[in-house]
Amino acid sequence: MPHCPICNALVHLRMTFEHPATVTAPFCSDRCKNIDLGRWLDESYSVPDADRESDEDDGESYSEGS
Ligand SMILES: [Zn+2]
């Protein structure tokens, strides 16, 4: 069982109606997902040198298409 990178809670990946948290993977909840999103947005904004332009395209967390 993976742990939420934000609050370290167990992440339930089971596809059930009782635990729709799977859509927020790898986070335990939508709240933690937003916290993480805000974190790296804040980080990228605070980085002074913007040499890299397309380094965000690798987004591992957002390639859950298929
Ligand atoms: Zn969490």
N, CA, C, O and the ligand as a Tripos MOL2 file, in Angstrom:
@<TRIPOS>MOLECULE
protein
  265   263    67     0     0
PROTEIN
NO_CHARGES

@<TRIPOS>ATOM
      1 N           0.8410   -1.2000    0.0000 N.3       1 MET1
      2 CA          0.0000    0.0000    0.0000 C.3       1 MET1
      3 C           0.8830    1.2590    0.0000 C.2       1 MET1
      4 O           1.7430    1.4210    0.8660 O.2       1 MET1
      5 N           0.6650    2.1240   -0.9550 N.am      2 PRO2
      6 CA          1.4200    3.3740   -1.0050 C.3       2 PRO2
      7 C           0.9520    4.3510    0.0680 C.2       2 PRO2
      8 O          -0.1740    4.2760    0.5580 O.2       2 PRO2
      9 N           1.8400    5.2550    0.4130 N.am      3 HIS3
     10 CA          1.4810    6.2700    1.3960 C.3       3 HIS3
     11 C           1.3770    7.6330    0.7250 C.2       3 HIS3
     12 O           2.0920    7.9340   -0.2310 O.2       3 HIS3
     13 N           0.4840    8.4300    1.2400 N.am      4 CYS4
     14 CA          0.3200    9.7730    0.7230 C.3       4 CYS4
     15 C           1.5970   10.5770    0.9840 C.2       4 CYS4
     16 O           2.0550   10.6440    2.1250 O.2       4 CYS4
     17 N           2.1760   11.1850   -0.0530 N.am      5 PRO5
     18 CA          3.4080   11.9600    0.1020 C.3       5 PRO5
     19 C           3.2120   13.2280    0.9230 C.2       5 PRO5
     20 O           4.1860   13.8540    1.3410 O.2       5 PRO5
     21 N           1.9820   13.6000    1.1510 N.am      6 ILE6
     22 CA          1.7040   14.8260    1.9020 C.3       6 ILE6
     23 C           1.5050   14.5450    3.3820 C.2       6 ILE6
     24 O           2.2170   15.0970    4.2210 O.2       6 ILE6
     25 N           0.5550   13.7040    3.7040 N.am      7 CYS7
     26 CA          0.2390   13.4630    5.1100 C.3       7 CYS7
     27 C           0.6360   12.0650    5.5590 C.2       7 CYS7
     28 O           0.4360   11.6940    6.7160 O.2       7 CYS7
     29 N           1.2020   11.2910    4.6330 N.am      8 ASN8
     30 CA          1.7210    9.9730    4.9500 C.3       8 ASN8
     31 C           0.6370    8.9650    5.3340 C.2       8 ASN8
     32 O           0.9270    7.9320    5.9380 O.2       8 ASN8
     33 N          -0.5850    9.2670    4.9870 N.am      9 ALA9
     34 CA         -1.6580    8.3300    5.2720 C.3       9 ALA9
     35 C          -1.6880    7.2450    4.1990 C.2       9 ALA9
     36 O          -1.2020    7.4450    3.0860 O.2       9 ALA9
     37 N          -2.2490    6.1210    4.5390 N.am     10 LEU10
     38 CA         -2.3640    5.0530    3.5560 C.3      10 LEU10
     39 C          -3.2860    5.4770    2.4260 C.2      10 LEU10
     40 O          -4.3520    6.0470    2.6560 O.2      10 LEU10
     41 N          -2.8620    5.1920    1.2060 N.am     11 VAL11
     42 CA         -3.6820    5.5420    0.0520 C.3      11 VAL11
     43 C          -4.4270    4.2960   -0.4220 C.2      11 VAL11
     44 O          -3.8130    3.2810   -0.7520 O.2      11 VAL11
     45 N          -5.7290    4.3840   -0.4520 N.am     12 HIS12
     46 CA         -6.5380    3.2560   -0.8990 C.3      12 HIS12
     47 C          -6.7150    3.3070   -2.4040 C.2      12 HIS12
     48 O          -7.3400    4.2160   -2.9500 O.2      12 HIS12
     49 N          -6.1510    2.3090   -3.0560 N.am     13 LEU13
     50 CA         -6.2080    2.3130   -4.5170 C.3      13 LEU13
     51 C          -7.3220    1.4250   -5.0600 C.2      13 LEU13
     52 O          -7.4470    1.2360   -6.2700 O.2      13 LEU13
     53 N          -8.1080    0.8970   -4.1730 N.am     14 ARG14
     54 CA         -9.2000    0.0220   -4.6300 C.3      14 ARG14
     55 C         -10.2800    0.8190   -5.3580 C.2      14 ARG14
     56 O         -10.6410    1.9220   -4.9480 O.2      14 ARG14
     57 N         -10.7720    0.2560   -6.4130 N.am     15 MET15
     58 CA        -11.7990    0.9300   -7.2010 C.3      15 MET15
     59 C         -13.1770    0.5960   -6.6450 C.2      15 MET15
     60 O         -13.8490   -0.3110   -7.1370 O.2      15 MET15
     61 N         -13.5830    1.3090   -5.6480 N.am     16 THR16
     62 CA        -14.9040    1.0720   -5.0840 C.3      16 THR16
     63 C         -15.6170    2.4000   -4.9150 C.2      16 THR16
     64 O         -14.9920    3.4590   -4.8710 O.2      16 THR16
     65 N         -16.8990    2.3270   -4.8230 N.am     17 PHE17
     66 CA        -17.6730    3.5560   -4.6400 C.3      17 PHE17
     67 C         -17.4280    4.1380   -3.2600 C.2      17 PHE17
     68 O         -17.5210    5.3470   -3.0500 O.2      17 PHE17
     69 N         -17.1140    3.2490   -2.3220 N.am     18 GLU18
     70 CA        -16.8620    3.7170   -0.9620 C.3      18 GLU18
     71 C         -15.5200    4.4290   -0.8650 C.2      18 GLU18
     72 O         -15.3130    5.2870   -0.0070 O.2      18 GLU18
     73 N         -14.5960    4.0480   -1.7790 N.am     19 HIS19
     74 CA        -13.2600    4.6550   -1.7400 C.3      19 HIS19
     75 C         -12.8910    5.2340   -3.1050 C.2      19 HIS19
     76 O         -12.0470    4.6770   -3.8070 O.2      19 HIS19
     77 N         -13.4980    6.3120   -3.4720 N.am     20 PRO20
     78 CA        -13.2040    6.9470   -4.7590 C.3      20 PRO20
     79 C         -11.8520    7.6550   -4.7330 C.2      20 PRO20
     80 O         -11.4910    8.3480   -5.6850 O.2      20 PRO20
     81 N         -11.1040    7.4790   -3.6400 N.am     21 ALA21
     82 CA         -9.8240    8.1630   -3.4890 C.3      21 ALA21
     83 C          -8.8380    7.7530   -4.5680 C.2      21 ALA21
     84 O          -7.8030    8.3960   -4.7450 O.2      21 ALA21
     85 N          -9.1540    6.6880   -5.2890 N.am     22 THR22
     86 CA         -8.2430    6.2160   -6.3260 C.3      22 THR22
     87 C          -8.0200    7.2790   -7.3940 C.2      22 THR22
     88 O          -6.9770    7.2950   -8.0460 O.2      22 THR22
     89 N          -8.9790    8.1520   -7.5730 N.am     23 VAL23
     90 CA         -8.8410    9.2020   -8.5810 C.3      23 VAL23
     91 C          -7.8530   10.2700   -8.1300 C.2      23 VAL23
     92 O          -7.4170   11.0920   -8.9360 O.2      23 VAL23
     93 N          -7.4990   10.2650   -6.8570 N.am     24 THR24
     94 CA         -6.5620   11.2600   -6.3550 C.3      24 THR24
     95 C          -5.1560   10.6850   -6.2160 C.2      24 THR24
     96 O          -4.2370   11.3840   -5.7890 O.2      24 THR24
     97 N          -4.9850    9.4120   -6.5770 N.am     25 ALA25
     98 CA         -3.6740    8.7810   -6.4790 C.3      25 ALA25
     99 C          -2.6040    9.6380   -7.1390 C.2      25 ALA25
    100 O          -2.8700   10.2540   -8.1710 O.2      25 ALA25
    101 N          -1.3930    9.6960   -6.5720 N.am     26 PRO26
    102 CA         -0.9500    8.9120   -5.4210 C.3      26 PRO26
    103 C          -1.2690    9.5580   -4.0760 C.2      26 PRO26
    104 O          -0.6860    9.1860   -3.0570 O.2      26 PRO26
    105 N          -2.1700   10.5040   -4.0640 N.am     27 PHE27
    106 CA         -2.4990   11.1660   -2.8160 C.3      27 PHE27
    107 C          -3.7270   10.5350   -2.1740 C.2      27 PHE27
    108 O          -4.5110    9.8650   -2.8460 O.2      27 PHE27
    109 N          -3.8910   10.7500   -0.8720 N.am     28 CYS28
    110 CA         -4.9680   10.0960   -0.1540 C.3      28 CYS28
    111 C          -6.2850   10.8220   -0.3900 C.2      28 CYS28
    112 O          -7.3570   10.2400   -0.2280 O.2      28 CYS28
    113 N          -6.2040   12.0770   -0.7680 N.am     29 SER29
    114 CA         -7.4340   12.8490   -0.9320 C.3      29 SER29
    115 C          -7.2060   14.0250   -1.8760 C.2      29 SER29
    116 O          -6.0750   14.3750   -2.2120 O.2      29 SER29
    117 N          -8.2990   14.6060   -2.2820 N.am     30 ASP30
    118 CA         -8.2160   15.7530   -3.1750 C.3      30 ASP30
    119 C          -7.5000   16.9180   -2.4950 C.2      30 ASP30
    120 O          -6.8390   17.7330   -3.1390 O.2      30 ASP30
    121 N          -7.6510   16.9690   -1.1940 N.am     31 ARG31
    122 CA         -7.0340   18.0360   -0.4260 C.3      31 ARG31
    123 C          -5.5060   17.9570   -0.5120 C.2      31 ARG31
    124 O          -4.8300   18.9480   -0.7880 O.2      31 ARG31
    125 N          -4.9830   16.7470   -0.2660 N.am     32 CYS32
    126 CA         -3.5400   16.5640   -0.3210 C.3      32 CYS32
    127 C          -3.0280   16.7650   -1.7420 C.2      32 CYS32
    128 O          -1.9220   17.2590   -1.9560 O.2      32 CYS32
    129 N          -3.8460   16.3770   -2.6950 N.am     33 LYS33
    130 CA         -3.4710   16.5610   -4.0930 C.3      33 LYS33
    131 C          -3.2810   18.0440   -4.3920 C.2      33 LYS33
    132 O          -2.3280   18.4410   -5.0620 O.2      33 LYS33
    133 N          -4.1950   18.8440   -3.8870 N.am     34 ASN34
    134 CA         -4.1080   20.2810   -4.1120 C.3      34 ASN34
    135 C          -2.9330   20.8940   -3.3680 C.2      34 ASN34
    136 O          -2.2910   21.8240   -3.8540 O.2      34 ASN34
    137 N          -2.6620   20.3630   -2.1880 N.am     35 ILE35
    138 CA         -1.5260   20.8610   -1.4130 C.3      35 ILE35
    139 C          -0.2380   20.6380   -2.1780 C.2      35 ILE35
    140 O           0.6120   21.5260   -2.2550 O.2      35 ILE35
    141 N          -0.0940   19.4330   -2.7530 N.am     36 ASP36
    142 CA          1.1100   19.1140   -3.5050 C.3      36 ASP36
    143 C           1.2150   19.9780   -4.7510 C.2      36 ASP36
    144 O           2.2920   20.4580   -5.1060 O.2      36 ASP36
    145 N           0.0900   20.1640   -5.3980 N.am     37 LEU37
    146 CA          0.0520   20.9950   -6.5980 C.3      37 LEU37
    147 C           0.5060   22.4170   -6.2560 C.2      37 LEU37
    148 O           1.3130   23.0130   -6.9700 O.2      37 LEU37
    149 N          -0.0130   22.9350   -5.1750 N.am     38 GLY38
    150 CA          0.3580   24.2720   -4.7380 C.3      38 GLY38
    151 C           1.8300   24.3520   -4.3870 C.2      38 GLY38
    152 O           2.4760   25.3800   -4.5930 O.2      38 GLY38
    153 N           2.3590   23.2480   -3.8510 N.am     39 ARG39
    154 CA          3.7650   23.2370   -3.4590 C.3      39 ARG39
    155 C           4.6740   23.3840   -4.6580 C.2      39 ARG39
    156 O           5.5480   24.2500   -4.6920 O.2      39 ARG39
    157 N           4.4540   22.5170   -5.6560 N.am     40 TRP40
    158 CA          5.4020   22.5950   -6.7750 C.3      40 TRP40
    159 C           5.1480   23.7990   -7.6490 C.2      40 TRP40
    160 O           6.0500   24.2530   -8.3530 O.2      40 TRP40
    161 N           3.9500   24.3200   -7.6200 N.am     41 LEU41
    162 CA          3.7060   25.5780   -8.3240 C.3      41 LEU41
    163 C           4.5060   26.6830   -7.6420 C.2      41 LEU41
    164 O           5.1410   27.5070   -8.3000 O.2      41 LEU41
    165 N           4.4640   26.6830   -6.3300 N.am     42 ASP42
    166 CA          5.1820   27.6690   -5.5470 C.3      42 ASP42
    167 C           6.6780   27.5450   -5.7780 C.2      42 ASP42
    168 O           7.3870   28.5470   -5.8760 O.2      42 ASP42
    169 N           7.1560   26.3050   -5.8640 N.am     43 GLU43
    170 CA          8.5770   26.0640   -6.0970 C.3      43 GLU43
    171 C           9.0060   26.5670   -7.4560 C.2      43 GLU43
    172 O          10.0350   27.2290   -7.5890 O.2      43 GLU43
    173 N           8.2160   26.2510   -8.4620 N.am     44 SER44
    174 CA          8.6050   26.6350   -9.8150 C.3      44 SER44
    175 C           8.5750   28.1530   -9.9730 C.2      44 SER44
    176 O           9.3310   28.7260  -10.7570 O.2      44 SER44
    177 N           7.6970   28.7840   -9.2200 N.am     45 TYR45
    178 CA          7.6170   30.2370   -9.3040 C.3      45 TYR45
    179 C           8.7790   30.9060   -8.5920 C.2      45 TYR45
    180 O           9.1870   32.0090   -8.9560 O.2      45 TYR45
    181 N           9.3100   30.2380   -7.5760 N.am     46 SER46
    182 CA         10.3730   30.8430   -6.7850 C.3      46 SER46
    183 C          11.7520   30.5470   -7.3650 C.2      46 SER46
    184 O          12.7610   31.0530   -6.8750 O.2      46 SER46
    185 N          11.7880   29.7250   -8.4120 N.am     47 VAL47
    186 CA         13.0690   29.4550   -9.0700 C.3      47 VAL47
    187 C          13.4140   30.6180   -9.9920 C.2      47 VAL47
    188 O          12.6990   30.8910  -10.9560 O.2      47 VAL47
    189 N          14.5140   31.2980   -9.6890 N.am     48 PRO48
    190 CA         14.9080   32.5010  -10.4390 C.3      48 PRO48
    191 C          15.3180   32.2170  -11.8760 C.2      48 PRO48
    192 O          14.8820   32.9230  -12.7840 O.2      48 PRO48
    193 N          16.1370   31.2110  -12.1040 N.am     49 ASP49
    194 CA         16.5840   30.9680  -13.4780 C.3      49 ASP49
    195 C          15.6430   30.0280  -14.2070 C.2      49 ASP49
    196 O          15.4850   28.8710  -13.8170 O.2      49 ASP49
    197 N          15.0240   30.5220  -15.2590 N.am     50 ALA50
    198 CA         14.0770   29.7240  -16.0270 C.3      50 ALA50
    199 C          14.7310   29.2150  -17.3040 C.2      50 ALA50
    200 O          14.2440   29.4570  -18.4080 O.2      50 ALA50
    201 N          15.8310   28.5140  -17.1340 N.am     51 ASP51
    202 CA         16.5350   27.9970  -18.3060 C.3      51 ASP51
    203 C          15.7240   26.9230  -19.0050 C.2      51 ASP51
    204 O          15.6230   26.8860  -20.2310 O.2      51 ASP51
    205 N          15.1530   26.0550  -18.1950 N.am     52 ARG52
    206 CA         14.3390   24.9970  -18.7750 C.3      52 ARG52
    207 C          12.9590   25.5360  -19.1420 C.2      52 ARG52
    208 O          12.3510   26.2960  -18.3880 O.2      52 ARG52
    209 N          12.4930   25.1410  -20.2820 N.am     53 GLU53
    210 CA         11.1940   25.6390  -20.7190 C.3      53 GLU53
    211 C          10.1360   24.5470  -20.7790 C.2      53 GLU53
    212 O           8.9560   24.7990  -20.5320 O.2      53 GLU53
    213 N          10.5620   23.3410  -21.1060 N.am     54 SER54
    214 CA          9.5850   22.2680  -21.2940 C.3      54 SER54
    215 C           9.8340   21.1030  -20.3420 C.2      54 SER54
    216 O           9.5880   19.9470  -20.6860 O.2      54 SER54
    217 N          10.3190   21.4120  -19.1560 N.am     55 ASP55
    218 CA         10.6240   20.3240  -18.2270 C.3      55 ASP55
    219 C           9.3760   19.8310  -17.4960 C.2      55 ASP55
    220 O           9.4400   18.8560  -16.7480 O.2      55 ASP55
    221 N           8.2600   20.4900  -17.7080 N.am     56 GLU56
    222 CA          7.0430   20.0740  -17.0180 C.3      56 GLU56
    223 C           6.2740   19.0260  -17.8150 C.2      56 GLU56
    224 O           5.3120   18.4350  -17.3250 O.2      56 GLU56
    225 N           6.7090   18.8110  -19.0330 N.am     57 ASP57
    226 CA          5.9770   17.9000  -19.9040 C.3      57 ASP57
    227 C           6.1260   16.4440  -19.5240 C.2      57 ASP57
    228 O           5.3950   15.5850  -20.0170 O.2      57 ASP57
    229 N           7.0780   16.1670  -18.6410 N.am     58 ASP58
    230 CA          7.2820   14.7810  -18.2260 C.3      58 ASP58
    231 C           6.2450   14.3390  -17.2090 C.2      58 ASP58
    232 O           6.1150   13.1460  -16.9370 O.2      58 ASP58
    233 N           5.5040   15.2870  -16.6440 N.am     59 GLY59
    234 CA          4.5230   15.0590  -15.5940 C.3      59 GLY59
    235 C           4.0990   13.6210  -15.3710 C.2      59 GLY59
    236 O           3.1450   13.1530  -15.9920 O.2      59 GLY59
    237 N           4.7860   12.9260  -14.5080 N.am     60 GLU60
    238 CA          4.4580   11.5270  -14.2610 C.3      60 GLU60
    239 C           3.0920   11.3890  -13.5890 C.2      60 GLU60
    240 O           2.3460   10.4450  -13.8500 O.2      60 GLU60
    241 N           2.7850   12.3450  -12.7260 N.am     61 SER61
    242 CA          1.5720   12.2400  -11.9280 C.3      61 SER61
    243 C           0.3040   12.4780  -12.7460 C.2      61 SER61
    244 O          -0.7970   12.1380  -12.3140 O.2      61 SER61
    245 N           0.4690   13.0570  -13.9110 N.am     62 TYR62
    246 CA         -0.7240   13.4340  -14.6420 C.3      62 TYR62
    247 C          -0.9140   12.6250  -15.9260 C.2      62 TYR62
    248 O          -1.7650   12.9510  -16.7530 O.2      62 TYR62
    249 N          -0.1210   11.5770  -16.0820 N.am     63 SER63
    250 CA         -0.2380   10.7580  -17.2840 C.3      63 SER63
    251 C          -1.0140    9.4860  -16.9970 C.2      63 SER63
    252 O          -0.5980    8.3920  -17.3780 O.2      63 SER63
    253 N          -2.1280    9.6350  -16.3320 N.am     64 GLU64
    254 CA         -2.9290    8.4680  -15.9850 C.3      64 GLU64
    255 C          -4.0510    8.2540  -16.9920 C.2      64 GLU64
    256 O          -5.1580    7.8600  -16.6250 O.2      64 GLU64
    257 N          -3.7610    8.5120  -18.2530 N.am     65 GLY65
    258 CA         -4.7720    8.4110  -19.2970 C.3      65 GLY65
    259 C          -5.3700    7.0280  -19.4400 C.2      65 GLY65
    260 O          -6.5040    6.8000  -19.0170 O.2      65 GLY65
    261 N          -4.6480    6.1180  -20.0160 N.am     66 SER66
    262 CA         -5.1720    4.7800  -20.2530 C.3      66 SER66
    263 C          -5.4020    4.0890  -18.9550 C.2      66 SER66
    264 O          -5.8460    2.9410  -18.9370 O.2      66 SER66
    265 ZN         -2.8340   12.8290    2.3970 Zn       67 ZN67
@<TRIPOS>BOND
     1     1     2 1
     2     2     3 1
     3     3     4 2
     4     3     5 am
     5     5     6 1
     6     6     7 1
     7     7     8 2
     8     7     9 am
     9     9    10 1
    10    10    11 1
    11    11    12 2
    12    11    13 am
    13    13    14 1
    14    14    15 1
    15    15    16 2
    16    15    17 am
    17    17    18 1
    18    18    19 1
    19    19    20 2
    20    19    21 am
    21    21    22 1
    22    22    23 1
    23    23    24 2
    24    23    25 am
    25    25    26 1
    26    26    27 1
    27    27    28 2
    28    27    29 am
    29    29    30 1
    30    30    31 1
    31    31    32 2
    32    31    33 am
    33    33    34 1
    34    34    35 1
    35    35    36 2
    36    35    37 am
    37    37    38 1
    38    38    39 1
    39    39    40 2
    40    39    41 am
    41    41    42 1
    42    42    43 1
    43    43    44 2
    44    43    45 am
    45    45    46 1
    46    46    47 1
    47    47    48 2
    48    47    49 am
    49    49    50 1
    50    50    51 1
    51    51    52 2
    52    51    53 am
    53    53    54 1
    54    54    55 1
    55    55    56 2
    56    55    57 am
    57    57    58 1
    58    58    59 1
    59    59    60 2
    60    59    61 am
    61    61    62 1
    62    62    63 1
    63    63    64 2
    64    63    65 am
    65    65    66 1
    66    66    67 1
    67    67    68 2
    68    67    69 am
    69    69    70 1
    70    70    71 1
    71    71    72 2
    72    71    73 am
    73    73    74 1
    74    74    75 1
    75    75    76 2
    76    75    77 am
    77    77    78 1
    78    78    79 1
    79    79    80 2
    80    79    81 am
    81    81    82 1
    82    82    83 1
    83    83    84 2
    84    83    85 am
    85    85    86 1
    86    86    87 1
    87    87    88 2
    88    87    89 am
    89    89    90 1
    90    90    91 1
    91    91    92 2
    92    91    93 am
    93    93    94 1
    94    94    95 1
    95    95    96 2
    96    95    97 am
    97    97    98 1
    98    98    99 1
    99    99   100 2
   100    99   101 am
   101   101   102 1
   102   102   103 1
   103   103   104 2
   104   103   105 am
   105   105   106 1
   106   106   107 1
   107   107   108 2
   108   107   109 am
   109   109   110 1
   110   110   111 1
   111   111   112 2
   112   111   113 am
   113   113   114 1
   114   114   115 1
   115   115   116 2
   116   115   117 am
   117   117   118 1
   118   118   119 1
   119   119   120 2
   120   119   121 am
   121   121   122 1
   122   122   123 1
   123   123   124 2
   124   123   125 am
   125   125   126 1
   126   126   127 1
   127   127   128 2
   128   127   129 am
   129   129   130 1
   130   130   131 1
   131   131   132 2
   132   131   133 am
   133   133   134 1
   134   134   135 1
   135   135   136 2
   136   135   137 am
   137   137   138 1
   138   138   139 1
   139   139   140 2
   140   139   141 am
   141   141   142 1
   142   142   143 1
   143   143   144 2
   144   143   145 am
   145   145   146 1
   146   146   147 1
   147   147   148 2
   148   147   149 am
   149   149   150 1
   150   150   151 1
   151   151   152 2
   152   151   153 am
   153   153   154 1
   154   154   155 1
   155   155   156 2
   156   155   157 am
   157   157   158 1
   158   158   159 1
   159   159   160 2
   160   159   161 am
   161   161   162 1
   162   162   163 1
   163   163   164 2
   164   163   165 am
   165   165   166 1
   166   166   167 1
   167   167   168 2
   168   167   169 am
   169   169   170 1
   170   170   171 1
   171   171   172 2
   172   171   173 am
   173   173   174 1
   174   174   175 1
   175   175   176 2
   176   175   177 am
   177   177   178 1
   178   178   179 1
   179   179   180 2
   180   179   181 am
   181   181   182 1
   182   182   183 1
   183   183   184 2
   184   183   185 am
   185   185   186 1
   186   186   187 1
   187   187   188 2
   188   187   189 am
   189   189   190 1
   190   190   191 1
   191   191   192 2
   192   191   193 am
   193   193   194 1
   194   194   195 1
   195   195   196 2
   196   195   197 am
   197   197   198 1
   198   198   199 1
   199   199   200 2
   200   199   201 am
   201   201   202 1
   202   202   203 1
   203   203   204 2
   204   203   205 am
   205   205   206 1
   206   206   207 1
   207   207   208 2
   208   207   209 am
   209   209   210 1
   210   210   211 1
   211   211   212 2
   212   211   213 am
   213   213   214 1
   214   214   215 1
   215   215   216 2
   216   215   217 am
   217   217   218 1
   218   218   219 1
   219   219   220 2
   220   219   221 am
   221   221   222 1
   222   222   223 1
   223   223   224 2
   224   223   225 am
   225   225   226 1
   226   226   227 1
   227   227   228 2
   228   227   229 am
   229   229   230 1
   230   230   231 1
   231   231   232 2
   232   231   233 am
   233   233   234 1
   234   234   235 1
   235   235   236 2
   236   235   237 am
   237   237   238 1
   238   238   239 1
   239   239   240 2
   240   239   241 am
   241   241   242 1
   242   242   243 1
   243   243   244 2
   244   243   245 am
   245   245   246 1
   246   246   247 1
   247   247   248 2
   248   247   249 am
   249   249   250 1
   250   250   251 1
   251   251   252 2
   252   251   253 am
   253   253   254 1
   254   254   255 1
   255   255   256 2
   256   255   257 am
   257   257   258 1
   258   258   259 1
   259   259   260 2
   260   259   261 am
   261   261   262 1
   262   262   263 1
   263   263   264 2
@<TRIPOS>SUBSTRUCTURE
     1 MET1         2 RESIDUE 1 A MET
     2 PRO2         6 RESIDUE 1 A PRO
     3 HIS3        10 RESIDUE 1 A HIS
     4 CYS4        14 RESIDUE 1 A CYS
     5 PRO5        18 RESIDUE 1 A PRO
     6 ILE6        22 RESIDUE 1 A ILE
     7 CYS7        26 RESIDUE 1 A CYS
     8 ASN8        30 RESIDUE 1 A ASN
     9 ALA9        34 RESIDUE 1 A ALA
    10 LEU10       38 RESIDUE 1 A LEU
    11 VAL11       42 RESIDUE 1 A VAL
    12 HIS12       46 RESIDUE 1 A HIS
    13 LEU13       50 RESIDUE 1 A LEU
    14 ARG14       54 RESIDUE 1 A ARG
    15 MET15       58 RESIDUE 1 A MET
    16 THR16       62 RESIDUE 1 A THR
    17 PHE17       66 RESIDUE 1 A PHE
    18 GLU18       70 RESIDUE 1 A GLU
    19 HIS19       74 RESIDUE 1 A HIS
    20 PRO20       78 RESIDUE 1 A PRO
    21 ALA21       82 RESIDUE 1 A ALA
    22 THR22       86 RESIDUE 1 A THR
    23 VAL23       90 RESIDUE 1 A VAL
    24 THR24       94 RESIDUE 1 A THR
    25 ALA25       98 RESIDUE 1 A ALA
    26 PRO26      102 RESIDUE 1 A PRO
    27 PHE27      106 RESIDUE 1 A PHE
    28 CYS28      110 RESIDUE 1 A CYS
    29 SER29      114 RESIDUE 1 A SER
    30 ASP30      118 RESIDUE 1 A ASP
    31 ARG31      122 RESIDUE 1 A ARG
    32 CYS32      126 RESIDUE 1 A CYS
    33 LYS33      130 RESIDUE 1 A LYS
    34 ASN34      134 RESIDUE 1 A ASN
    35 ILE35      138 RESIDUE 1 A ILE
    36 ASP36      142 RESIDUE 1 A ASP
    37 LEU37      146 RESIDUE 1 A LEU
    38 GLY38      150 RESIDUE 1 A GLY
    39 ARG39      154 RESIDUE 1 A ARG
    40 TRP40      158 RESIDUE 1 A TRP
    41 LEU41      162 RESIDUE 1 A LEU
    42 ASP42      166 RESIDUE 1 A ASP
    43 GLU43      170 RESIDUE 1 A GLU
    44 SER44      174 RESIDUE 1 A SER
    45 TYR45      178 RESIDUE 1 A TYR
    46 SER46      182 RESIDUE 1 A SER
    47 VAL47      186 RESIDUE 1 A VAL
    48 PRO48      190 RESIDUE 1 A PRO
    49 ASP49      194 RESIDUE 1 A ASP
    50 ALA50      198 RESIDUE 1 A ALA
    51 ASP51      202 RESIDUE 1 A ASP
    52 ARG52      206 RESIDUE 1 A ARG
    53 GLU53      210 RESIDUE 1 A GLU
    54 SER54      214 RESIDUE 1 A SER
    55 ASP55      218 RESIDUE 1 A ASP
    56 GLU56      222 RESIDUE 1 A GLU
    57 ASP57      226 RESIDUE 1 A ASP
    58 ASP58      230 RESIDUE 1 A ASP
    59 GLY59      234 RESIDUE 1 A GLY
    60 GLU60      238 RESIDUE 1 A GLU
    61 SER61      242 RESIDUE 1 A SER
    62 TYR62      246 RESIDUE 1 A TYR
    63 SER63      250 RESIDUE 1 A SER
    64 GLU64      254 RESIDUE 1 A GLU
    65 GLY65      258 RESIDUE 1 A GLY
    66 SER66      262 RESIDUE 1 A SER
    67 ZN67       265 GROUP 0 **** ****
